[in-house]
């Protein structure tokens, strides 16, 4: 079982630190992707959105894993799941 902060996560728009990824319960920051206090770049925003989707992506991979028939793809996805869970 993963020990990461449970989702859902979201990128907080309109905030001075848009790069923060926050948990909906209590707006607790789990990551900051901005390089400074300046306005975030397009890359910062893209990184924030990707990180915010991580819990959902991991859940989807876990759901799909037992249904994958291609051995190479199954091994690749299994490795990604292990990497995400620090195994």
N, CA, C and O atoms as a CHARMM CRD file, in Angstrom:
* protein
*
  348
    1    1 UNK  N      0.83400  -1.17600   0.00000 PROA 1      0.00000
    2    1 UNK  CA     0.00000   0.00000   0.00000 PROA 1      0.00000
    3    1 UNK  C      0.88400   1.24600   0.00000 PROA 1      0.00000
    4    1 UNK  O      1.90300   1.31800   0.68600 PROA 1      0.00000
    5    2 UNK  N      0.45600   2.20900  -0.78700 PROA 2      0.00000
    6    2 UNK  CA     1.20900   3.44600  -0.90300 PROA 2      0.00000
    7    2 UNK  C      1.07600   4.27800   0.37400 PROA 2      0.00000
    8    2 UNK  O      0.02800   4.27900   1.02100 PROA 2      0.00000
    9    3 UNK  N      2.13700   4.97700   0.72100 PROA 3      0.00000
   10    3 UNK  CA     2.13200   5.81500   1.91600 PROA 3      0.00000
   11    3 UNK  C      2.07800   7.29700   1.56600 PROA 3      0.00000
   12    3 UNK  O      2.30200   8.14600   2.42900 PROA 3      0.00000
   13    4 UNK  N      1.78300   7.61400   0.30700 PROA 4      0.00000
   14    4 UNK  CA     1.72300   9.02300  -0.08400 PROA 4      0.00000
   15    4 UNK  C      0.48300   9.69800   0.49900 PROA 4      0.00000
   16    4 UNK  O     -0.45000   9.03200   0.94800 PROA 4      0.00000
   17    5 UNK  N      0.49100  11.00600   0.48400 PROA 5      0.00000
   18    5 UNK  CA    -0.66000  11.76900   0.92900 PROA 5      0.00000
   19    5 UNK  C     -1.82300  11.45800   0.00400 PROA 5      0.00000
   20    5 UNK  O     -1.69800  11.60300  -1.21200 PROA 5      0.00000
   21    6 UNK  N     -2.95100  11.03300   0.55400 PROA 6      0.00000
   22    6 UNK  CA    -4.06400  10.65700  -0.31000 PROA 6      0.00000
   23    6 UNK  C     -4.62100  11.84500  -1.08700 PROA 6      0.00000
   24    6 UNK  O     -4.61500  12.97700  -0.60200 PROA 6      0.00000
   25    7 UNK  N     -5.09700  11.57600  -2.28400 PROA 7      0.00000
   26    7 UNK  CA    -5.72900  12.59200  -3.11000 PROA 7      0.00000
   27    7 UNK  C     -7.16300  12.79100  -2.68000 PROA 7      0.00000
   28    7 UNK  O     -7.57800  12.18100  -1.69500 PROA 7      0.00000
   29    8 UNK  N     -7.93500  13.59900  -3.35200 PROA 8      0.00000
   30    8 UNK  CA    -7.50900  14.24300  -4.60400 PROA 8      0.00000
   31    8 UNK  C     -6.60600  15.44600  -4.35900 PROA 8      0.00000
   32    8 UNK  O     -6.70800  16.12800  -3.33900 PROA 8      0.00000
   33    9 UNK  N     -5.73000  15.68400  -5.31200 PROA 9      0.00000
   34    9 UNK  CA    -4.85900  16.84800  -5.29600 PROA 9      0.00000
   35    9 UNK  C     -5.30700  17.76700  -6.41900 PROA 9      0.00000
   36    9 UNK  O     -5.95500  17.31900  -7.36600 PROA 9      0.00000
   37   10 UNK  N     -4.96900  19.05200  -6.32400 PROA 10     0.00000
   38   10 UNK  CA    -5.27600  19.98500  -7.40400 PROA 10     0.00000
   39   10 UNK  C     -4.25200  21.09900  -7.41000 PROA 10     0.00000
   40   10 UNK  O     -3.68000  21.45100  -6.37800 PROA 10     0.00000
   41   11 UNK  N     -4.03200  21.64200  -8.58700 PROA 11     0.00000
   42   11 UNK  CA    -3.18600  22.82700  -8.71100 PROA 11     0.00000
   43   11 UNK  C     -4.02500  24.01900  -8.29100 PROA 11     0.00000
   44   11 UNK  O     -5.15500  24.17100  -8.75500 PROA 11     0.00000
   45   12 UNK  N     -3.49700  24.86300  -7.42500 PROA 12     0.00000
   46   12 UNK  CA    -4.25800  25.97900  -6.86100 PROA 12     0.00000
   47   12 UNK  C     -4.10800  27.21800  -7.74300 PROA 12     0.00000
   48   12 UNK  O     -3.11000  27.93000  -7.64000 PROA 12     0.00000
   49   13 UNK  N     -5.08400  27.48100  -8.60600 PROA 13     0.00000
   50   13 UNK  CA    -4.98300  28.64100  -9.50200 PROA 13     0.00000
   51   13 UNK  C     -5.27200  29.95200  -8.78100 PROA 13     0.00000
   52   13 UNK  O     -5.96900  29.96800  -7.76700 PROA 13     0.00000
   53   14 UNK  N     -4.73900  31.04000  -9.30200 PROA 14     0.00000
   54   14 UNK  CA    -5.01300  32.35500  -8.76200 PROA 14     0.00000
   55   14 UNK  C     -4.33200  32.65000  -7.44600 PROA 14     0.00000
   56   14 UNK  O     -4.63000  33.66400  -6.81400 PROA 14     0.00000
   57   15 UNK  N     -3.44200  31.80900  -7.02400 PROA 15     0.00000
   58   15 UNK  CA    -2.72400  31.98100  -5.76300 PROA 15     0.00000
   59   15 UNK  C     -1.34000  32.50500  -6.08600 PROA 15     0.00000
   60   15 UNK  O     -0.83200  32.27300  -7.18300 PROA 15     0.00000
   61   16 UNK  N     -0.72400  33.20400  -5.15300 PROA 16     0.00000
   62   16 UNK  CA     0.60900  33.73800  -5.42800 PROA 16     0.00000
   63   16 UNK  C      1.63400  32.63100  -5.65300 PROA 16     0.00000
   64   16 UNK  O      2.67500  32.85500  -6.27000 PROA 16     0.00000
   65   17 UNK  N      1.33200  31.43600  -5.14800 PROA 17     0.00000
   66   17 UNK  CA     2.18300  30.27300  -5.38800 PROA 17     0.00000
   67   17 UNK  C      1.36300  29.21900  -6.11500 PROA 17     0.00000
   68   17 UNK  O      1.02800  28.18000  -5.54400 PROA 17     0.00000
   69   18 UNK  N      1.04600  29.48300  -7.35500 PROA 18     0.00000
   70   18 UNK  CA     0.22000  28.55200  -8.12000 PROA 18     0.00000
   71   18 UNK  C      0.89400  27.19400  -8.22000 PROA 18     0.00000
   72   18 UNK  O      0.21800  26.19200  -8.45400 PROA 18     0.00000
   73   19 UNK  N      2.18600  27.13700  -8.05200 PROA 19     0.00000
   74   19 UNK  CA     2.88200  25.87100  -8.14800 PROA 19     0.00000
   75   19 UNK  C      2.60100  24.90800  -7.01100 PROA 19     0.00000
   76   19 UNK  O      3.01800  23.75100  -7.07000 PROA 19     0.00000
   77   20 UNK  N      1.90200  25.36000  -5.97300 PROA 20     0.00000
   78   20 UNK  CA     1.56700  24.44800  -4.89400 PROA 20     0.00000
   79   20 UNK  C      0.52000  23.44800  -5.34900 PROA 20     0.00000
   80   20 UNK  O     -0.42900  23.80600  -6.04600 PROA 20     0.00000
   81   21 UNK  N      0.69200  22.20000  -4.95500 PROA 21     0.00000
   82   21 UNK  CA    -0.31700  21.17900  -5.14000 PROA 21     0.00000
   83   21 UNK  C     -0.91900  20.96700  -3.76600 PROA 21     0.00000
   84   21 UNK  O     -0.19900  20.62700  -2.82700 PROA 21     0.00000
   85   22 UNK  N     -2.20600  21.15700  -3.62700 PROA 22     0.00000
   86   22 UNK  CA    -2.83900  21.15100  -2.31500 PROA 22     0.00000
   87   22 UNK  C     -3.85000  20.01200  -2.19400 PROA 22     0.00000
   88   22 UNK  O     -4.43600  19.57700  -3.18500 PROA 22     0.00000
   89   23 UNK  N     -4.04000  19.54600  -0.97900 PROA 23     0.00000
   90   23 UNK  CA    -5.04700  18.54300  -0.69100 PROA 23     0.00000
   91   23 UNK  C     -6.34900  19.28300  -0.44400 PROA 23     0.00000
   92   23 UNK  O     -6.35100  20.33100   0.20200 PROA 23     0.00000
   93   24 UNK  N     -7.44600  18.76000  -0.94200 PROA 24     0.00000
   94   24 UNK  CA    -8.72900  19.44800  -0.79100 PROA 24     0.00000
   95   24 UNK  C     -9.12300  19.60800   0.67300 PROA 24     0.00000
   96   24 UNK  O     -9.76400  20.59500   1.03400 PROA 24     0.00000
   97   25 UNK  N     -8.75700  18.66800   1.50600 PROA 25     0.00000
   98   25 UNK  CA    -9.14100  18.77100   2.91700 PROA 25     0.00000
   99   25 UNK  C     -8.13200  19.62300   3.66100 PROA 25     0.00000
  100   25 UNK  O     -7.08500  19.13200   4.08400 PROA 25     0.00000
  101   26 UNK  N     -8.44400  20.88500   3.81900 PROA 26     0.00000
  102   26 UNK  CA    -7.59000  21.76600   4.59500 PROA 26     0.00000
  103   26 UNK  C     -6.57400  22.54500   3.79500 PROA 26     0.00000
  104   26 UNK  O     -5.79700  23.29500   4.38700 PROA 26     0.00000
  105   27 UNK  N     -6.53600  22.41000   2.49600 PROA 27     0.00000
  106   27 UNK  CA    -5.58500  23.13900   1.64700 PROA 27     0.00000
  107   27 UNK  C     -4.16500  23.01100   2.20500 PROA 27     0.00000
  108   27 UNK  O     -3.52400  24.00600   2.54400 PROA 27     0.00000
  109   28 UNK  N     -3.70400  21.80400   2.28900 PROA 28     0.00000
  110   28 UNK  CA    -2.35300  21.52900   2.78400 PROA 28     0.00000
  111   28 UNK  C     -1.42600  21.28400   1.59900 PROA 28     0.00000
  112   28 UNK  O     -1.71200  20.44000   0.75000 PROA 28     0.00000
  113   29 UNK  N     -0.32800  22.01000   1.53800 PROA 29     0.00000
  114   29 UNK  CA     0.59900  21.86100   0.41800 PROA 29     0.00000
  115   29 UNK  C      1.35600  20.54200   0.50900 PROA 29     0.00000
  116   29 UNK  O      1.88400  20.18900   1.56300 PROA 29     0.00000
  117   30 UNK  N      1.40100  19.82400  -0.60200 PROA 30     0.00000
  118   30 UNK  CA     2.20100  18.60500  -0.66300 PROA 30     0.00000
  119   30 UNK  C      3.38600  18.75800  -1.61100 PROA 30     0.00000
  120   30 UNK  O      4.29600  17.92800  -1.60400 PROA 30     0.00000
  121   31 UNK  N      3.38300  19.81800  -2.42900 PROA 31     0.00000
  122   31 UNK  CA     4.50200  20.05800  -3.34000 PROA 31     0.00000
  123   31 UNK  C      4.48800  21.50200  -3.80500 PROA 31     0.00000
  124   31 UNK  O      3.43500  22.13700  -3.86800 PROA 31     0.00000
  125   32 UNK  N      5.66000  22.01100  -4.13000 PROA 32     0.00000
  126   32 UNK  CA     5.79200  23.34200  -4.72600 PROA 32     0.00000
  127   32 UNK  C      6.66800  23.18800  -5.94900 PROA 32     0.00000
  128   32 UNK  O      7.76100  22.62900  -5.86900 PROA 32     0.00000
  129   33 UNK  N      6.19500  23.67900  -7.07800 PROA 33     0.00000
  130   33 UNK  CA     6.96200  23.51100  -8.30000 PROA 33     0.00000
  131   33 UNK  C      7.50200  24.81500  -8.87000 PROA 33     0.00000
  132   33 UNK  O      8.23000  24.78700  -9.86300 PROA 33     0.00000
  133   34 UNK  N      7.17400  25.94500  -8.27900 PROA 34     0.00000
  134   34 UNK  CA     7.69400  27.21300  -8.78400 PROA 34     0.00000
  135   34 UNK  C      9.14500  27.39400  -8.35100 PROA 34     0.00000
  136   34 UNK  O      9.56900  26.90100  -7.30600 PROA 34     0.00000
  137   35 UNK  N      9.87800  28.09900  -9.16500 PROA 35     0.00000
  138   35 UNK  CA    11.29100  28.34700  -8.88700 PROA 35     0.00000
  139   35 UNK  C     11.48800  29.54200  -7.96900 PROA 35     0.00000
  140   35 UNK  O     12.52600  29.66200  -7.31800 PROA 35     0.00000
  141   36 UNK  N     10.49200  30.43300  -7.91100 PROA 36     0.00000
  142   36 UNK  CA    10.63600  31.64600  -7.10500 PROA 36     0.00000
  143   36 UNK  C      9.24600  32.16300  -6.74400 PROA 36     0.00000
  144   36 UNK  O      8.24300  31.50000  -7.00600 PROA 36     0.00000
  145   37 UNK  N      9.19400  33.34400  -6.14400 PROA 37     0.00000
  146   37 UNK  CA     7.91500  33.96200  -5.80500 PROA 37     0.00000
  147   37 UNK  C      7.29200  34.68600  -6.98700 PROA 37     0.00000
  148   37 UNK  O      6.20900  35.25900  -6.86400 PROA 37     0.00000
  149   38 UNK  N      7.95800  34.66600  -8.12100 PROA 38     0.00000
  150   38 UNK  CA     7.44600  35.33500  -9.30600 PROA 38     0.00000
  151   38 UNK  C      6.25300  34.57900  -9.87700 PROA 38     0.00000
  152   38 UNK  O      5.91200  33.49200  -9.41100 PROA 38     0.00000
  153   39 UNK  N      5.63800  35.15400 -10.86800 PROA 39     0.00000
  154   39 UNK  CA     4.52900  34.50600 -11.56300 PROA 39     0.00000
  155   39 UNK  C      5.03800  33.20200 -12.16400 PROA 39     0.00000
  156   39 UNK  O      6.08500  33.18600 -12.81100 PROA 39     0.00000
  157   40 UNK  N      4.30700  32.10900 -11.95600 PROA 40     0.00000
  158   40 UNK  CA     4.76600  30.82200 -12.46300 PROA 40     0.00000
  159   40 UNK  C      4.79200  30.78800 -13.99400 PROA 40     0.00000
  160   40 UNK  O      3.98000  31.43100 -14.65800 PROA 40     0.00000
  161   41 UNK  N      5.72300  30.04000 -14.52300 PROA 41     0.00000
  162   41 UNK  CA     5.85000  29.88900 -15.96800 PROA 41     0.00000
  163   41 UNK  C      4.84400  28.85400 -16.46300 PROA 41     0.00000
  164   41 UNK  O      4.21900  28.14900 -15.67000 PROA 41     0.00000
  165   42 UNK  N      4.69800  28.77300 -17.77500 PROA 42     0.00000
  166   42 UNK  CA     3.84100  27.73800 -18.36000 PROA 42     0.00000
  167   42 UNK  C      4.32800  26.35100 -17.95700 PROA 42     0.00000
  168   42 UNK  O      3.52400  25.44900 -17.72200 PROA 42     0.00000
  169   43 UNK  N      5.64300  26.18300 -17.87700 PROA 43     0.00000
  170   43 UNK  CA     6.20000  24.89600 -17.45700 PROA 43     0.00000
  171   43 UNK  C      5.85400  24.59500 -15.99900 PROA 43     0.00000
  172   43 UNK  O      5.53800  23.45300 -15.66500 PROA 43     0.00000
  173   44 UNK  N      5.91000  25.60800 -15.12600 PROA 44     0.00000
  174   44 UNK  CA     5.50600  25.42100 -13.72800 PROA 44     0.00000
  175   44 UNK  C      4.05700  24.94600 -13.64700 PROA 44     0.00000
  176   44 UNK  O      3.74400  24.02000 -12.89800 PROA 44     0.00000
  177   45 UNK  N      3.17200  25.58300 -14.42000 PROA 45     0.00000
  178   45 UNK  CA     1.76100  25.21100 -14.40700 PROA 45     0.00000
  179   45 UNK  C      1.55300  23.79200 -14.93400 PROA 45     0.00000
  180   45 UNK  O      0.75500  23.03300 -14.38400 PROA 45     0.00000
  181   46 UNK  N      2.27200  23.43600 -15.99700 PROA 46     0.00000
  182   46 UNK  CA     2.16000  22.07700 -16.54200 PROA 46     0.00000
  183   46 UNK  C      2.66300  21.05300 -15.52900 PROA 46     0.00000
  184   46 UNK  O      2.04700  20.00100 -15.35800 PROA 46     0.00000
  185   47 UNK  N      3.76800  21.34700 -14.86000 PROA 47     0.00000
  186   47 UNK  CA     4.29100  20.44300 -13.83600 PROA 47     0.00000
  187   47 UNK  C      3.30700  20.29800 -12.67900 PROA 47     0.00000
  188   47 UNK  O      3.10800  19.19700 -12.16600 PROA 47     0.00000
  189   48 UNK  N      2.69300  21.40300 -12.27000 PROA 48     0.00000
  190   48 UNK  CA     1.71900  21.36400 -11.18100 PROA 48     0.00000
  191   48 UNK  C      0.52700  20.48200 -11.54500 PROA 48     0.00000
  192   48 UNK  O      0.06200  19.69300 -10.72300 PROA 48     0.00000
  193   49 UNK  N      0.03500  20.61700 -12.77300 PROA 49     0.00000
  194   49 UNK  CA    -1.09300  19.79500 -13.21300 PROA 49     0.00000
  195   49 UNK  C     -0.72600  18.32000 -13.27700 PROA 49     0.00000
  196   49 UNK  O     -1.52900  17.46700 -12.89800 PROA 49     0.00000
  197   50 UNK  N      0.47600  18.00700 -13.75000 PROA 50     0.00000
  198   50 UNK  CA     0.91900  16.61300 -13.81700 PROA 50     0.00000
  199   50 UNK  C      1.04400  16.01900 -12.42100 PROA 50     0.00000
  200   50 UNK  O      0.60200  14.89600 -12.17900 PROA 50     0.00000
  201   51 UNK  N      1.64500  16.76800 -11.50400 PROA 51     0.00000
  202   51 UNK  CA     1.80000  16.27800 -10.13400 PROA 51     0.00000
  203   51 UNK  C      0.43500  16.11400  -9.47300 PROA 51     0.00000
  204   51 UNK  O      0.20900  15.14600  -8.74700 PROA 51     0.00000
  205   52 UNK  N     -0.47500  17.05400  -9.71900 PROA 52     0.00000
  206   52 UNK  CA    -1.81000  16.96700  -9.13100 PROA 52     0.00000
  207   52 UNK  C     -2.55900  15.72000  -9.61000 PROA 52     0.00000
  208   52 UNK  O     -3.38400  15.17400  -8.87800 PROA 52     0.00000
  209   53 UNK  N     -2.27900  15.27600 -10.81300 PROA 53     0.00000
  210   53 UNK  CA    -2.95300  14.09300 -11.36800 PROA 53     0.00000
  211   53 UNK  C     -2.32700  12.78700 -10.89400 PROA 53     0.00000
  212   53 UNK  O     -2.89200  11.71900 -11.13200 PROA 53     0.00000
  213   54 UNK  N     -1.17700  12.84300 -10.23000 PROA 54     0.00000
  214   54 UNK  CA    -0.42700  11.63400  -9.86500 PROA 54     0.00000
  215   54 UNK  C     -1.24600  10.59800  -9.09400 PROA 54     0.00000
  216   54 UNK  O     -1.19700   9.42400  -9.46000 PROA 54     0.00000
  217   55 UNK  N     -1.99800  10.96100  -8.04700 PROA 55     0.00000
  218   55 UNK  CA    -2.76300   9.92500  -7.34400 PROA 55     0.00000
  219   55 UNK  C     -3.77900   9.22400  -8.24300 PROA 55     0.00000
  220   55 UNK  O     -3.95100   8.00800  -8.15600 PROA 55     0.00000
  221   56 UNK  N     -4.45200   9.98900  -9.10700 PROA 56     0.00000
  222   56 UNK  CA    -5.41900   9.38900 -10.02600 PROA 56     0.00000
  223   56 UNK  C     -4.73100   8.50700 -11.06500 PROA 56     0.00000
  224   56 UNK  O     -5.23400   7.43800 -11.41200 PROA 56     0.00000
  225   57 UNK  N     -3.58400   8.95900 -11.55700 PROA 57     0.00000
  226   57 UNK  CA    -2.83100   8.15500 -12.51300 PROA 57     0.00000
  227   57 UNK  C     -2.38400   6.83800 -11.89800 PROA 57     0.00000
  228   57 UNK  O     -2.47400   5.79000 -12.53700 PROA 57     0.00000
  229   58 UNK  N     -1.90500   6.88600 -10.66400 PROA 58     0.00000
  230   58 UNK  CA    -1.46500   5.67100  -9.97700 PROA 58     0.00000
  231   58 UNK  C     -2.63300   4.71400  -9.77400 PROA 58     0.00000
  232   58 UNK  O     -2.49900   3.51300 -10.01300 PROA 58     0.00000
  233   59 UNK  N     -3.77300   5.23300  -9.33800 PROA 59     0.00000
  234   59 UNK  CA    -4.95800   4.38600  -9.15800 PROA 59     0.00000
  235   59 UNK  C     -5.38700   3.74300 -10.47500 PROA 59     0.00000
  236   59 UNK  O     -5.73500   2.56300 -10.50100 PROA 59     0.00000
  237   60 UNK  N     -5.36600   4.50600 -11.56500 PROA 60     0.00000
  238   60 UNK  CA    -5.75600   3.97500 -12.86900 PROA 60     0.00000
  239   60 UNK  C     -4.79600   2.87200 -13.32000 PROA 60     0.00000
  240   60 UNK  O     -5.23400   1.85600 -13.86000 PROA 60     0.00000
  241   61 UNK  N     -3.49400   3.06400 -13.10300 PROA 61     0.00000
  242   61 UNK  CA    -2.52800   2.03000 -13.46800 PROA 61     0.00000
  243   61 UNK  C     -2.74800   0.75900 -12.66100 PROA 61     0.00000
  244   61 UNK  O     -2.66600  -0.34700 -13.19700 PROA 61     0.00000
  245   62 UNK  N     -3.02700   0.92000 -11.37300 PROA 62     0.00000
  246   62 UNK  CA    -3.28500  -0.25100 -10.52700 PROA 62     0.00000
  247   62 UNK  C     -4.54600  -0.99100 -10.98300 PROA 62     0.00000
  248   62 UNK  O     -4.57900  -2.22100 -10.97700 PROA 62     0.00000
  249   63 UNK  N     -5.58300  -0.24400 -11.37800 PROA 63     0.00000
  250   63 UNK  CA    -6.81400  -0.86600 -11.86100 PROA 63     0.00000
  251   63 UNK  C     -6.58700  -1.59500 -13.18700 PROA 63     0.00000
  252   63 UNK  O     -7.13900  -2.67300 -13.40500 PROA 63     0.00000
  253   64 UNK  N     -5.78500  -1.01500 -14.05900 PROA 64     0.00000
  254   64 UNK  CA    -5.55200  -1.59200 -15.38200 PROA 64     0.00000
  255   64 UNK  C     -4.57600  -2.76600 -15.35100 PROA 64     0.00000
  256   64 UNK  O     -4.67200  -3.66800 -16.18300 PROA 64     0.00000
  257   65 UNK  N     -3.65500  -2.76700 -14.41800 PROA 65     0.00000
  258   65 UNK  CA    -2.56100  -3.74900 -14.38600 PROA 65     0.00000
  259   65 UNK  C     -3.01600  -5.20000 -14.56100 PROA 65     0.00000
  260   65 UNK  O     -2.44300  -5.89500 -15.40000 PROA 65     0.00000
  261   66 UNK  N     -4.00100  -5.69400 -13.82600 PROA 66     0.00000
  262   66 UNK  CA    -4.36500  -7.10300 -13.97300 PROA 66     0.00000
  263   66 UNK  C     -4.99800  -7.44200 -15.32000 PROA 66     0.00000
  264   66 UNK  O     -5.12900  -8.61900 -15.65800 PROA 66     0.00000
  265   67 UNK  N     -5.38800  -6.44100 -16.08600 PROA 67     0.00000
  266   67 UNK  CA    -6.07100  -6.67200 -17.35700 PROA 67     0.00000
  267   67 UNK  C     -5.14700  -6.53700 -18.55800 PROA 67     0.00000
  268   67 UNK  O     -5.59700  -6.67200 -19.69600 PROA 67     0.00000
  269   68 UNK  N     -3.88200  -6.27700 -18.33000 PROA 68     0.00000
  270   68 UNK  CA    -2.93200  -6.05400 -19.42400 PROA 68     0.00000
  271   68 UNK  C     -2.38300  -7.39200 -19.89700 PROA 68     0.00000
  272   68 UNK  O     -1.78800  -8.14400 -19.12500 PROA 68     0.00000
  273   69 UNK  N     -2.59400  -7.67400 -21.17900 PROA 69     0.00000
  274   69 UNK  CA    -2.14300  -8.93900 -21.74900 PROA 69     0.00000
  275   69 UNK  C     -0.73900  -8.88800 -22.31800 PROA 69     0.00000
  276   69 UNK  O     -0.07000  -9.91900 -22.38600 PROA 69     0.00000
  277   70 UNK  N     -0.28300  -7.74100 -22.71900 PROA 70     0.00000
  278   70 UNK  CA     1.05600  -7.58200 -23.30600 PROA 70     0.00000
  279   70 UNK  C      2.08900  -7.63200 -22.18400 PROA 70     0.00000
  280   70 UNK  O      2.10100  -6.77200 -21.30400 PROA 70     0.00000
  281   71 UNK  N      2.96400  -8.65100 -22.22100 PROA 71     0.00000
  282   71 UNK  CA     3.92600  -8.85900 -21.13100 PROA 71     0.00000
  283   71 UNK  C      4.88100  -7.67700 -20.94900 PROA 71     0.00000
  284   71 UNK  O      5.18800  -7.29200 -19.82000 PROA 71     0.00000
  285   72 UNK  N      5.34800  -7.10400 -22.05900 PROA 72     0.00000
  286   72 UNK  CA     6.29100  -5.98200 -21.96200 PROA 72     0.00000
  287   72 UNK  C      5.61000  -4.75900 -21.34900 PROA 72     0.00000
  288   72 UNK  O      6.18800  -4.07700 -20.50200 PROA 72     0.00000
  289   73 UNK  N      4.38900  -4.48900 -21.77900 PROA 73     0.00000
  290   73 UNK  CA     3.65700  -3.34700 -21.23600 PROA 73     0.00000
  291   73 UNK  C      3.30400  -3.58700 -19.76900 PROA 73     0.00000
  292   73 UNK  O      3.37600  -2.66800 -18.95400 PROA 73     0.00000
  293   74 UNK  N      2.92900  -4.80400 -19.43600 PROA 74     0.00000
  294   74 UNK  CA     2.60500  -5.14100 -18.04800 PROA 74     0.00000
  295   74 UNK  C      3.83600  -4.94400 -17.15700 PROA 74     0.00000
  296   74 UNK  O      3.72300  -4.40700 -16.05500 PROA 74     0.00000
  297   75 UNK  N      4.99200  -5.36800 -17.62300 PROA 75     0.00000
  298   75 UNK  CA     6.22800  -5.18700 -16.85300 PROA 75     0.00000
  299   75 UNK  C      6.56100  -3.71000 -16.69000 PROA 75     0.00000
  300   75 UNK  O      6.98500  -3.27600 -15.61800 PROA 75     0.00000
  301   76 UNK  N      6.36900  -2.94600 -17.74900 PROA 76     0.00000
  302   76 UNK  CA     6.65400  -1.50900 -17.69100 PROA 76     0.00000
  303   76 UNK  C      5.73500  -0.81500 -16.69000 PROA 76     0.00000
  304   76 UNK  O      6.19000  -0.01100 -15.87600 PROA 76     0.00000
  305   77 UNK  N      4.45400  -1.12600 -16.75100 PROA 77     0.00000
  306   77 UNK  CA     3.50100  -0.50500 -15.83600 PROA 77     0.00000
  307   77 UNK  C      3.73800  -0.97900 -14.41100 PROA 77     0.00000
  308   77 UNK  O      3.60700  -0.19500 -13.47000 PROA 77     0.00000
  309   78 UNK  N      4.08300  -2.24900 -14.23900 PROA 78     0.00000
  310   78 UNK  CA     4.41800  -2.74900 -12.90200 PROA 78     0.00000
  311   78 UNK  C      5.60600  -2.00700 -12.31700 PROA 78     0.00000
  312   78 UNK  O      5.62300  -1.69600 -11.12600 PROA 78     0.00000
  313   79 UNK  N      6.60000  -1.72300 -13.15000 PROA 79     0.00000
  314   79 UNK  CA     7.78400  -0.99500 -12.68500 PROA 79     0.00000
  315   79 UNK  C      7.42600   0.43600 -12.29400 PROA 79     0.00000
  316   79 UNK  O      7.95500   0.96600 -11.31700 PROA 79     0.00000
  317   80 UNK  N      6.53700   1.05600 -13.05000 PROA 80     0.00000
  318   80 UNK  CA     6.10400   2.42700 -12.74100 PROA 80     0.00000
  319   80 UNK  C      5.34900   2.45400 -11.40800 PROA 80     0.00000
  320   80 UNK  O      5.55300   3.35300 -10.59300 PROA 80     0.00000
  321   81 UNK  N      4.47900   1.46600 -11.19400 PROA 81     0.00000
  322   81 UNK  CA     3.74100   1.38600  -9.92600 PROA 81     0.00000
  323   81 UNK  C      4.71500   1.22100  -8.75700 PROA 81     0.00000
  324   81 UNK  O      4.59700   1.90400  -7.74000 PROA 81     0.00000
  325   82 UNK  N      5.65700   0.32800  -8.91100 PROA 82     0.00000
  326   82 UNK  CA     6.65900   0.11400  -7.84700 PROA 82     0.00000
  327   82 UNK  C      7.46500   1.38200  -7.59500 PROA 82     0.00000
  328   82 UNK  O      7.72100   1.73900  -6.44500 PROA 82     0.00000
  329   83 UNK  N      7.85800   2.05200  -8.65100 PROA 83     0.00000
  330   83 UNK  CA     8.62300   3.28600  -8.51000 PROA 83     0.00000
  331   83 UNK  C      7.79800   4.34900  -7.76900 PROA 83     0.00000
  332   83 UNK  O      8.31500   5.03500  -6.88700 PROA 83     0.00000
  333   84 UNK  N      6.52300   4.48200  -8.13000 PROA 84     0.00000
  334   84 UNK  CA     5.66200   5.47700  -7.48700 PROA 84     0.00000
  335   84 UNK  C      5.45500   5.16900  -6.01200 PROA 84     0.00000
  336   84 UNK  O      5.25900   6.07700  -5.20500 PROA 84     0.00000
  337   85 UNK  N      5.49800   3.88500  -5.65900 PROA 85     0.00000
  338   85 UNK  CA     5.28200   3.47900  -4.26300 PROA 85     0.00000
  339   85 UNK  C      6.58400   3.28600  -3.49700 PROA 85     0.00000
  340   85 UNK  O      6.57500   2.90400  -2.32600 PROA 85     0.00000
  341   86 UNK  N      7.70400   3.55100  -4.16400 PROA 86     0.00000
  342   86 UNK  CA     8.99100   3.42700  -3.49000 PROA 86     0.00000
  343   86 UNK  C      9.38100   2.00300  -3.16600 PROA 86     0.00000
  344   86 UNK  O     10.10100   1.76100  -2.19800 PROA 86     0.00000
  345   87 UNK  N      8.91800   1.06300  -3.96000 PROA 87     0.00000
  346   87 UNK  CA     9.20600  -0.35400  -3.73100 PROA 87     0.00000
  347   87 UNK  C     10.42500  -0.76800  -4.54100 PROA 87     0.00000
  348   87 UNK  O     10.83600  -1.92700  -4.48900 PROA 87     0.00000
